[in-house]
């Protein structure tokens, strides 16, 4: 994600080997904590109609970790927990 800045789930799956379902959960956690946003929604029926994601907070080389208690995302680069925002407060819905 740090390399691409703007990316699709297909690009991340191809370069990381992560399962699609796990990637979706991770991206949603990052979105709720303000790390990513949807730059362009999915376009059904279009060639290359994947949603485009944008990295909005590049905090460093260590990846953010969603907390199991559901309170937010821990950033090991800064030692901070970024709480999840309310669902209605996100820019990309």
C-alpha positions as CSV (number, residue, x, y, z in Angstrom):
1,X,0.0,0.0,0.0
2,X,2.8,2.4,0.8
3,X,4.4,1.7,-2.6
4,X,1.2,2.1,-4.6
5,X,-0.4,5.0,-2.7
6,X,-3.6,4.4,-4.8
7,X,-4.3,0.7,-5.3
8,X,-6.9,-2.1,-5.9
9,X,-7.5,-5.1,-3.8
10,X,-6.3,-7.2,-6.7
11,X,-2.9,-5.5,-6.6
12,X,-2.5,-6.0,-2.9
13,X,-3.5,-9.7,-3.2
14,X,-1.0,-10.3,-6.0
15,X,1.9,-8.7,-4.2
16,X,1.2,-9.8,-0.6
17,X,-0.5,-13.2,-0.9
18,X,-3.2,-12.2,1.7
19,X,-6.6,-13.8,1.3
20,X,-9.3,-11.6,-0.2
21,X,-11.7,-11.8,2.7
22,X,-8.9,-10.9,5.2
23,X,-7.8,-8.0,3.0
24,X,-11.3,-6.6,2.9
25,X,-11.6,-6.7,6.7
26,X,-8.2,-5.1,7.1
27,X,-8.9,-2.3,4.6
28,X,-12.3,-1.6,6.3
29,X,-10.5,-1.4,9.7
30,X,-7.9,1.0,8.2
31,X,-10.7,3.1,6.6
32,X,-12.5,3.4,9.9
33,X,-9.3,4.6,11.6
34,X,-8.5,7.1,8.9
35,X,-5.6,5.3,7.1
36,X,-7.4,4.6,3.8
37,X,-10.3,5.9,1.8
38,X,-12.1,4.8,-1.3
39,X,-10.7,7.0,-4.1
40,X,-13.1,5.6,-6.7
41,X,-16.0,3.2,-6.0
42,X,-16.3,-0.1,-7.7
43,X,-17.8,0.1,-11.2
44,X,-19.8,-3.0,-11.9
45,X,-19.8,-4.3,-15.5
46,X,-16.7,-2.3,-16.5
47,X,-13.4,-3.7,-17.5
48,X,-11.0,-3.1,-14.6
49,X,-13.9,-1.9,-12.6
50,X,-12.2,-2.5,-9.2
51,X,-12.6,0.0,-6.4
52,X,-9.6,2.2,-6.1
53,X,-8.3,2.7,-2.5
54,X,-6.0,5.5,-1.4
55,X,-3.5,5.5,1.5
56,X,-4.3,8.7,3.4
57,X,-2.0,8.1,6.4
58,X,1.5,6.7,5.8
59,X,2.8,6.4,9.3
60,X,5.9,4.3,8.6
61,X,7.3,0.9,7.7
62,X,5.4,-1.1,10.3
63,X,1.8,-2.0,9.4
64,X,-1.1,-0.8,11.6
65,X,-2.8,-3.5,13.7
66,X,-6.5,-3.6,14.2
67,X,-7.3,-4.2,17.9
68,X,-9.2,-7.3,18.7
69,X,-11.4,-5.4,21.1
70,X,-12.8,-3.3,18.2
71,X,-11.7,0.0,19.6
72,X,-9.4,1.1,16.8
73,X,-6.1,0.5,15.1
74,X,-2.7,0.4,16.9
75,X,0.1,2.1,15.1
76,X,3.4,0.5,16.1
77,X,5.4,3.3,14.4
78,X,4.1,5.9,16.8
79,X,2.8,3.7,19.7
80,X,-0.7,5.2,19.4
81,X,-4.1,3.7,19.1
82,X,-6.3,5.5,16.5
83,X,-9.9,5.0,17.4
84,X,-12.5,4.0,14.9
85,X,-14.5,6.9,13.6
86,X,-18.3,6.7,13.4
87,X,-19.5,5.1,10.2
88,X,-21.4,8.2,9.1
89,X,-18.3,10.4,9.6
90,X,-16.2,8.8,6.8
91,X,-15.7,10.6,3.6
92,X,-16.3,7.6,1.4
93,X,-19.5,6.3,3.1
